[in-house]
Amino acid sequence: LTVAELTHRYEQQHLEAEWRYDLRIRYIPSDFMEKFQDDRTTMLYFYQQVRSDYMQQYASKVSDGMALQLGCLEIRRFCKDMNPNGLEKKSNFEFLETFRYYFCLKLQDEIKCPKQLRRMIQQTFQGYSTLNQDQCMAKFFTTLSQCWCFTQESFACQLVVDLVIDPDGISQHTENSTVSLNFLLLLFIFIKCHVSSTLQPLSVNTSSLAVAENMADLIDGYCRLEGAERSLIVSPNKGKSNVHPWKKQGS
């Protein structure tokens, strides 16, 4: 959708006071660290996006050790010229102004003694003292991925379990989630996904049209990321679709 189409569609659904536009990287290559290696602007923007999501949605759920690692990686990235013992200086520590940007309140509440927390931060920071900014971002992604799948979006729908969409495909959200549908096999989308390797379509009922459109757009975006030359979304208001199923070359 273009910006004009988005404006026309969503401004009619919300009060003016509720409007908020966020630029997000939504279609994420499975090898994004390699893909973004030569595009540092995109890598930095995606890093800030993931870190913001982590601080707002997930920081209170990780262990104290994980929170220390992720917070100190951001300090190292931000203070790229600080020496390994830089945080031992009170002036440098106070330069950080507030812990809230780097660490969630849960960590500060659980470690009541400020001196103990400061010592733990100093020790953890020293372990990352040789990393440059790009290495800090890469380490942040690999560390965070151990406890949170930040490339996934989950949709509540009328299935036995929630539907998960990520760079590897579409899967059901279970304890041991496995990919059940690959984007390369998708032919078209009605929020009925017809797959070349199965006879039965994947049918999904959602709570609203907006959720269905959101899900369809995400699936379609990943299909185009894999090489589809045009949108696979079929609009029921346009009658018979003139979209031809995309076929992988050589198949």
TAFEN-V173442 format. One record per backbone hydrogen bond with DSSP energy under -0.5 kcal/mol. NH is the residue of the N-H (numbers start at 0). CO is the residue of the C=O. E is the energy in kcal/mol with one decimal. If there is no record, write none. Layout:
nh=[NH & NH]
co=[CO & CO]
e=[E & E]
This chain:
nh=[5 & 6 & 7 & 8 & 9 & 10 & 12 & 13 & 17 & 18 & 21 & 23 & 25 & 27 & 28 & 31 & 33 & 34 & 35 & 36 & 37 & 38 & 42 & 43 & 44 & 45 & 46 & 47 & 48 & 49 & 50 & 51 & 52 & 53 & 54 & 55 & 56 & 57 & 57 & 58 & 60 & 61 & 61 & 66 & 67 & 68 & 69 & 70 & 71 & 72 & 73 & 74 & 75 & 76 & 77 & 78 & 79 & 79 & 81 & 85 & 87 & 88 & 92 & 93 & 94 & 95 & 95 & 96 & 97 & 100 & 101 & 102 & 106 & 107 & 108 & 109 & 110 & 111 & 113 & 116 & 117 & 118 & 119 & 120 & 121 & 122 & 123 & 124 & 125 & 126 & 126 & 127 & 128 & 130 & 135 & 136 & 137 & 138 & 139 & 140 & 141 & 142 & 143 & 144 & 145 & 146 & 147 & 149 & 151 & 152 & 154 & 156 & 157 & 158 & 162 & 163 & 164 & 165 & 168 & 169 & 170 & 171 & 172 & 173 & 176 & 176 & 179 & 180 & 184 & 185 & 186 & 188 & 189 & 192 & 193 & 193 & 194 & 195 & 197 & 201 & 202 & 203 & 211 & 212 & 213 & 214 & 215 & 216 & 217 & 218 & 219 & 220 & 221 & 222 & 223 & 224 & 225 & 226 & 227 & 233 & 234 & 235 & 237 & 238 & 243 & 250]
co=[1 & 2 & 3 & 4 & 5 & 6 & 9 & 9 & 14 & 15 & 19 & 21 & 23 & 25 & 26 & 28 & 30 & 30 & 31 & 33 & 34 & 35 & 38 & 39 & 40 & 41 & 42 & 43 & 44 & 45 & 46 & 47 & 48 & 49 & 50 & 51 & 52 & 52 & 53 & 53 & 57 & 57 & 58 & 62 & 63 & 64 & 65 & 66 & 67 & 68 & 69 & 70 & 71 & 72 & 73 & 74 & 76 & 77 & 78 & 82 & 84 & 85 & 88 & 89 & 90 & 91 & 92 & 93 & 95 & 97 & 98 & 98 & 103 & 103 & 104 & 105 & 106 & 109 & 111 & 112 & 113 & 114 & 115 & 116 & 117 & 118 & 119 & 120 & 121 & 122 & 123 & 124 & 125 & 127 & 131 & 132 & 133 & 134 & 135 & 136 & 137 & 138 & 139 & 140 & 142 & 143 & 143 & 147 & 148 & 164 & 162 & 154 & 204 & 156 & 154 & 170 & 152 & 168 & 165 & 180 & 163 & 177 & 161 & 171 & 173 & 174 & 169 & 169 & 181 & 182 & 193 & 231 & 191 & 201 & 187 & 191 & 192 & 184 & 194 & 192 & 200 & 190 & 207 & 208 & 209 & 210 & 211 & 212 & 213 & 214 & 215 & 216 & 217 & 218 & 219 & 220 & 221 & 223 & 222 & 188 & 232 & 233 & 234 & 235 & 241 & 247]
e=[-2.4 & -2.6 & -2.4 & -2.2 & -2.7 & -1.9 & -0.9 & -0.7 & -1.7 & -1.2 & -0.5 & -0.7 & -0.8 & -0.9 & -0.5 & -1.3 & -0.9 & -2.5 & -3.0 & -0.9 & -0.5 & -1.4 & -2.2 & -2.8 & -2.2 & -2.7 & -2.5 & -2.4 & -2.1 & -2.8 & -2.8 & -2.2 & -2.2 & -2.7 & -2.5 & -2.1 & -2.8 & -0.6 & -2.0 & -2.4 & -2.2 & -0.7 & -0.7 & -2.5 & -2.3 & -2.1 & -2.6 & -2.3 & -2.5 & -2.0 & -1.4 & -1.9 & -2.6 & -2.2 & -2.8 & -3.3 & -0.5 & -0.9 & -1.6 & -2.4 & -1.6 & -1.2 & -2.2 & -2.5 & -1.1 & -0.8 & -0.8 & -1.7 & -3.1 & -0.5 & -1.2 & -3.8 & -0.7 & -1.2 & -2.5 & -2.2 & -1.9 & -1.0 & -0.7 & -2.2 & -2.6 & -2.3 & -2.2 & -2.3 & -2.4 & -2.2 & -2.3 & -2.8 & -1.8 & -0.9 & -0.7 & -1.6 & -1.2 & -1.6 & -2.1 & -2.0 & -2.3 & -2.5 & -2.2 & -2.3 & -2.3 & -2.4 & -2.8 & -2.2 & -1.1 & -1.8 & -1.9 & -1.5 & -1.5 & -2.1 & -2.8 & -0.5 & -2.4 & -2.3 & -2.1 & -3.1 & -2.5 & -2.2 & -1.7 & -2.5 & -2.5 & -0.6 & -2.9 & -1.2 & -0.8 & -0.5 & -2.0 & -1.4 & -1.7 & -1.1 & -1.6 & -2.0 & -1.0 & -2.5 & -1.0 & -0.7 & -0.5 & -1.3 & -1.4 & -2.3 & -0.9 & -2.1 & -1.8 & -2.9 & -2.3 & -2.5 & -2.8 & -2.4 & -1.7 & -2.4 & -2.7 & -2.3 & -1.9 & -2.1 & -2.3 & -1.8 & -1.5 & -0.8 & -2.1 & -1.5 & -0.5 & -0.5 & -1.5 & -0.9 & -0.6 & -2.0]
